[in-house]
Each structure stands twice: as C-alpha cells, then as structure tokens.
C-alpha cells in the first residue's frame, strides 16, 4: 500500500523529481495563498520554494538538477519562470530565450 510522503489538510500534487530521484517538487493549494511550490528533501520537513499570492504550479527540475522551472501568473498572465534550485534566489522570467531578473 502506498504511503504519503507529506501530511497536510490542503490538497497537494507531485510535480517533479530531481534527476537523482532524491528531491520532490510539489504544489499545495493553501487557503490564503492558493497554489504554492514546496520542496521535499530526504530526512527533512517540506520547505516552501515559491509561496506568494500568485499561482505557482507545474514545477520541473532541469536535467542537471540545478534549476526549477514553473508556471506563475505573477505578471497577470501565466508565464514560465526559472530559479536556481540550490540557492532560493529571485525568479527570472523566461521570455523568448532571454532571462531577466525580476525586481521585488
């Protein structure tokens, strides 16, 4: 029988495993912030990766595991964003193969 990896009162869904199969990116639909992205690392509690009033979802690790791409409506429409996985830094919006760092 499958066992849950996390416990929450909120709906959750798996998005992407890291290339080495050790880290899971998943979304959770919270009552206050809606769709948010979380990271589950071995032996640790889940940690938020992108938790904003916007809808972050559809996370996918890059083939080398260094980046996480996801969809967000932060700009007012759904767009693809990328962020380094290792350092939780500011996201960059993917726009016609150019990347721009977003201002806070």
N, CA, C and O of each residue as an XYZ file, in Angstrom:
416
protein
N       0.849     -1.183      0.000
C       0.000      0.000      0.000
C       0.893      1.244      0.000
O       1.781      1.352      0.845
N       0.681      2.175     -0.917
C       1.490      3.405     -0.949
C       1.317      4.218      0.329
O       0.243      4.246      0.929
N       2.395      4.874      0.726
C       2.356      5.737      1.903
C       2.569      7.182      1.477
O       3.385      7.456      0.597
N       1.836      8.117      2.098
C       2.041      9.532      1.750
C       3.418     10.013      2.200
O       3.930      9.583      3.234
N       4.007     10.906      1.413
C       5.309     11.480      1.761
C       5.165     12.690      2.677
O       6.084     13.021      3.425
N       4.010     13.348      2.617
C       3.751     14.527      3.438
C       2.346     14.423      4.027
O       1.516     13.638      3.570
N       2.107     15.231      5.048
C       0.770     15.310      5.629
C       0.318     16.754      5.604
O       1.054     17.654      6.009
N      -0.894     16.969      5.128
C      -1.444     18.318      5.069
C      -2.956     18.229      4.963
O      -3.494     17.263      4.421
N      -3.633     19.230      5.478
C      -5.084     19.323      5.309
C      -5.429     19.848      3.920
O      -6.568     19.726      3.470
N      -4.438     20.434      3.241
C      -4.637     21.048      1.932
C      -4.332     20.061      0.808
O      -3.515     19.156      0.982
N      -4.984     20.231     -0.343
C      -4.667     19.380     -1.496
C      -3.213     19.580     -1.936
O      -2.698     20.698     -1.940
N      -2.568     18.477     -2.304
C      -1.189     18.505     -2.767
C      -1.066     17.662     -4.028
O      -1.866     16.756     -4.260
N      -0.057     17.967     -4.842
C       0.202     17.177     -6.036
C       1.669     17.187     -6.382
O       2.324     18.228     -6.313
N       2.195     16.023     -6.757
C       3.599     15.922     -7.157
C       3.793     16.586     -8.511
O       2.966     16.436     -9.410
N       4.902     17.329     -8.653
C       5.216     17.976     -9.925
C       6.434     17.368    -10.594
O       6.383     17.044    -11.780
N       7.545     17.202     -9.852
C       8.780     16.761    -10.497
C       9.748     16.185     -9.467
O       9.893     16.721     -8.368
N      10.401     15.099     -9.832
C      11.506     14.561     -9.033
C      12.811     15.121     -9.593
O      12.943     15.301    -10.804
N      13.758     15.390     -8.730
C      15.085     15.807     -9.189
C      15.694     14.664    -10.001
O      15.291     13.513     -9.838
N      16.657     14.965    -10.871
C      17.240     13.924    -11.719
C      17.819     12.737    -10.935
O      17.815     11.609    -11.427
N      18.315     12.991     -9.718
C      18.857     11.880     -8.923
C      17.768     11.144     -8.145
O      18.055     10.169     -7.451
N      16.511     11.609     -8.257
C      15.393     10.925     -7.613
C      15.285     11.139     -6.119
O      14.514     10.443     -5.458
N      16.036     12.082     -5.564
C      16.040     12.275     -4.111
C      15.134     13.415     -3.651
O      14.677     13.400     -2.508
N      14.863     14.392     -4.494
C      14.128     15.592     -4.089
C      12.845     15.703     -4.911
O      12.854     15.512     -6.127
N      11.750     16.013     -4.230
C      10.455     16.159     -4.888
C      10.001     17.611     -4.828
O       9.981     18.216     -3.756
N       9.637     18.166     -5.975
C       8.966     19.468     -6.038
C       7.478     19.164     -6.153
O       7.064     18.371     -6.998
N       6.678     19.796     -5.300
C       5.245     19.559     -5.338
C       4.492     20.856     -5.080
O       5.058     21.828     -4.580
N       3.206     20.861     -5.428
C       2.395     22.039     -5.146
C       1.403     21.711     -4.034
O       1.005     20.564     -3.834
N       1.030     22.754     -3.333
C      -0.006     22.646     -2.313
C      -0.947     23.824     -2.506
O      -0.503     24.945     -2.758
N      -2.233     23.575     -2.391
C      -3.228     24.633     -2.550
C      -3.641     25.096     -1.156
O      -4.458     24.462     -0.488
N      -3.060     26.212     -0.735
C      -3.331     26.745      0.593
C      -4.533     27.675      0.588
O      -4.843     28.277     -0.440
N      -5.220     27.803      1.730
C      -6.411     28.644      1.786
C      -6.121     30.136      1.622
O      -6.996     30.883      1.185
N      -4.923     30.579      1.958
C      -4.599     32.011      1.885
C      -3.824     32.383      0.622
O      -4.057     33.448      0.049
N      -2.914     31.528      0.185
C      -2.056     31.890     -0.948
C      -2.312     31.056     -2.203
O      -1.666     31.283     -3.226
N      -3.224     30.110     -2.151
C      -3.536     29.311     -3.335
C      -2.414     28.340     -3.680
O      -1.825     27.722     -2.792
N      -2.122     28.209     -4.961
C      -1.094     27.274     -5.424
C       0.295     27.780     -5.031
O       0.689     28.890     -5.389
N       1.023     26.955     -4.296
C       2.398     27.264     -3.897
C       3.271     26.053     -4.183
O       2.792     24.920     -4.214
N       4.559     26.308     -4.392
C       5.504     25.221     -4.642
C       6.305     24.929     -3.389
O       6.742     25.836     -2.679
N       6.484     23.657     -3.136
C       7.229     23.178     -1.975
C       8.290     22.185     -2.437
O       8.196     21.595     -3.513
N       9.301     22.020     -1.589
C      10.384     21.068     -1.837
C      10.429     20.072     -0.682
O      10.357     20.453      0.486
N      10.550     18.795     -1.025
C      10.711     17.750     -0.012
C      12.059     17.077     -0.247
O      12.268     16.412     -1.262
N      12.976     17.261      0.712
C      14.301     16.648      0.646
C      14.352     15.494      1.640
O      13.634     15.517      2.640
N      15.182     14.486      1.389
C      15.244     13.323      2.270
C      15.555     13.713      3.720
O      16.488     14.471      3.987
N      14.760     13.183      4.641
C      15.012     13.386      6.059
C      14.663     14.767      6.582
O      14.975     15.087      7.729
N      14.013     15.603      5.751
C      13.666     16.962      6.169
C      12.170     17.197      6.024
O      11.485     16.490      5.285
N      11.678     18.195      6.737
C      10.298     18.621      6.551
C      10.194     19.379      5.232
O      11.180     19.962      4.783
N       9.018     19.382      4.599
C       8.844     20.172      3.376
C       9.124     21.649      3.636
O       8.798     22.178      4.699
N       9.733     22.309      2.647
C      10.025     23.735      2.757
C       9.425     24.460      1.555
O       9.429     23.925      0.446
N       8.908     25.680      1.764
C       8.341     26.416      0.631
C       9.425     26.852     -0.341
O      10.497     27.299      0.068
N       9.140     26.721     -1.613
C      10.045     27.191     -2.667
C       9.510     28.482     -3.278
O      10.269     29.422     -3.514
N       8.222     28.528     -3.528
C       7.564     29.733     -4.058
C       6.194     29.809     -3.388
O       5.283     29.052     -3.722
N       6.065     30.722     -2.449
C       4.813     30.884     -1.716
C       4.431     32.356     -1.776
O       4.957     33.175     -1.023
N       3.517     32.684     -2.671
C       3.107     34.062     -2.900
C       1.589     34.108     -3.078
O       0.942     33.061     -3.065
N       1.017     35.280     -3.241
C      -0.414     35.350     -3.548
C      -0.734     34.883     -4.974
O      -1.904     34.775     -5.340
N       0.302     34.606     -5.778
C       0.096     34.185     -7.161
C       0.039     32.663     -7.246
O       0.316     31.970     -6.267
N      -0.321     32.148     -8.420
C      -0.481     30.704     -8.617
C       0.797     30.111     -9.213
O       1.022     30.197    -10.421
N       1.626     29.514     -8.369
C       2.839     28.820     -8.838
C       2.506     27.332     -8.928
O       1.991     26.737     -7.982
N       2.808     26.752    -10.075
C       2.483     25.341    -10.273
C       3.301     24.772    -11.428
O       4.015     25.496    -12.121
N       3.183     23.468    -11.617
C       3.837     22.819    -12.750
C       5.352     22.841    -12.696
O       5.999     23.020    -13.728
N       5.925     22.664    -11.529
C       7.386     22.718    -11.387
C       8.057     21.553    -12.100
O       7.529     20.442    -12.143
N       9.238     21.830    -12.661
C      10.039     20.793    -13.314
C      11.519     21.098    -13.100
O      11.976     22.214    -13.345
N      12.256     20.095    -12.641
C      13.704     20.239    -12.481
C      14.381     20.216    -13.846
O      13.929     19.533    -14.764
N      15.466     20.970    -13.966
C      16.291     20.900    -15.173
C      17.024     19.558    -15.175
O      17.154     18.933    -14.122
N      17.504     19.103    -16.331
C      18.197     17.812    -16.391
C      19.397     17.711    -15.447
O      19.718     16.617    -14.982
N      20.069     18.835    -15.154
C      21.208     18.772    -14.242
C      20.808     19.005    -12.783
O      21.656     18.946    -11.892
N      19.515     19.272    -12.534
C      19.024     19.436    -11.172
C      19.330     20.777    -10.538
O      19.014     20.983     -9.366
N      19.936     21.695    -11.276
C      20.334     22.981    -10.701
C      19.235     24.024    -10.759
O      19.284     25.004    -10.015
N      18.242     23.843    -11.623
C      17.194     24.833    -11.836
C      15.823     24.211    -11.654
O      15.634     23.007    -11.825
N      14.869     25.064    -11.301
C      13.485     24.642    -11.226
C      12.658     25.619    -12.065
O      12.650     26.820    -11.799
N      11.974     25.104    -13.063
C      11.082     25.911    -13.898
C       9.659     25.683    -13.409
O       9.313     24.588    -12.966
N       8.840     26.725    -13.494
C       7.449     26.603    -13.063
C       6.616     27.688    -13.729
O       7.143     28.654    -14.280
N       5.324     27.507    -13.664
C       4.381     28.482    -14.212
C       3.853     29.350    -13.080
O       3.604     28.862    -11.978
N       3.682     30.640    -13.355
C       3.107     31.570    -12.384
C       2.334     32.642    -13.128
O       2.650     32.989    -14.267
N       1.312     33.158    -12.458
C       0.554     34.273    -13.035
C       0.929     35.596    -12.358
O       0.123     36.525    -12.306
N       2.144     35.670    -11.848
C       2.632     36.856    -11.141
C       2.534     38.126    -11.997
O       2.286     39.209    -11.468
N       2.725     37.998    -13.300
C       2.707     39.164    -14.187
C       1.288     39.537    -14.624
O       1.094     40.527    -15.330
N       0.315     38.755    -14.212
C      -1.054     38.975    -14.650
C      -1.506     37.968    -15.691
O      -2.684     37.911    -16.044
N      -0.566     37.178    -16.178
C      -0.876     36.085    -17.102
C       0.087     34.947    -16.810
O       1.143     35.168    -16.218
N      -0.258     33.748    -17.211
C       0.621     32.605    -16.967
C       1.888     32.732    -17.798
O       1.834     32.927    -19.012
N       3.024     32.619    -17.129
C       4.332     32.646    -17.787
C       5.226     31.621    -17.105
O       4.942     31.164    -15.998
N       6.307     31.270    -17.784
C       7.279     30.324    -17.232
C       8.385     31.102    -16.531
O       8.915     32.072    -17.073
N       8.726     30.670    -15.333
C       9.802     31.267    -14.541
C      10.820     30.190    -14.225
O      10.483     29.008    -14.164
N      12.055     30.592    -14.024
C      13.084     29.650    -13.581
C      13.794     30.251    -12.377
O      13.947     31.467    -12.263
N      14.223     29.372    -11.485
C      15.008     29.784    -10.324
C      16.045     28.714    -10.045
O      15.792     27.529    -10.262
N      17.200     29.120     -9.570
C      18.151     28.104     -9.137
C      17.536     27.283     -8.010
O      16.914     27.837     -7.104
N      17.705     25.984     -8.065
C      17.159     25.133     -7.004
C      17.989     25.256     -5.735
O      17.425     25.379     -4.647
N      19.301     25.225     -5.843
C      20.167     25.186     -4.665
C      20.041     26.461     -3.846
O      19.832     26.396     -2.635
N      20.164     27.604     -4.478
C      20.005     28.882     -3.787
C      18.606     29.382     -4.075
O      18.246     29.575     -5.236
N      17.839     29.589     -3.078
C      16.475     30.085     -3.257
C      16.538     31.579     -3.569
O      16.328     32.406     -2.682
N      16.822     31.923     -4.807
C      17.016     33.314     -5.199
C      15.770     33.855     -5.896
O      14.743     33.180     -5.975
N      15.877     35.075     -6.396
C      14.775     35.700     -7.121
C      14.516     34.934     -8.412
O      15.452     34.440     -9.040
N      13.240     34.833     -8.816
C      12.951     34.149    -10.071
C      13.318     35.002    -11.275
O      13.398     36.228    -11.190
N      13.536     34.334    -12.387
C      13.762     35.014    -13.663
C      12.670     34.551    -14.611
O      12.372     33.358    -14.673
N      12.071     35.472    -15.348
C      11.010     35.130    -16.289
C      11.650     34.705    -17.604
O      12.577     35.348    -18.095
N      11.154     33.636    -18.153
C      11.639     33.143    -19.440
C      10.866     33.861    -20.528
O       9.646     33.721    -20.616
N      11.563     34.634    -21.362
C      10.897     35.403    -22.404
C      11.720     35.324    -23.683
O      12.795     35.916    -23.775
N      11.225     34.611    -24.640
C      11.905     34.451    -25.933
C      13.386     34.127    -25.772
O      14.254     34.747    -26.386
N      13.641     33.141    -24.930
C      15.005     32.631    -24.701
C      15.938     33.631    -24.042
O      17.150     33.414    -24.034
N      15.425     34.701    -23.497
C      16.233     35.639    -22.725
C      15.733     35.594    -21.292
O      14.548     35.355    -21.056
N      16.601     35.816    -20.356
C      16.202     35.765    -18.964
C      16.458     37.116    -18.333
O      17.509     37.725    -18.532
N      15.479     37.575    -17.567
C      15.613     38.840    -16.873
C      15.286     38.605    -15.405
O      14.292     37.957    -15.076
N      16.126     39.134    -14.532
C      15.873     39.009    -13.106
C      14.768     39.972    -12.734
O      14.785     41.139    -13.126
N      13.809     39.475    -11.977
C      12.667     40.301    -11.588
C      12.998     41.118    -10.354
O      13.691     40.648     -9.451
N      12.505     42.325    -10.323
C      12.678     43.184     -9.162
C      11.608     42.869     -8.152
O      10.495     42.489     -8.515
N      11.938     43.024     -6.878
C      10.947     42.764     -5.838
C       9.961     43.888     -5.740
O       9.050     43.840     -4.913
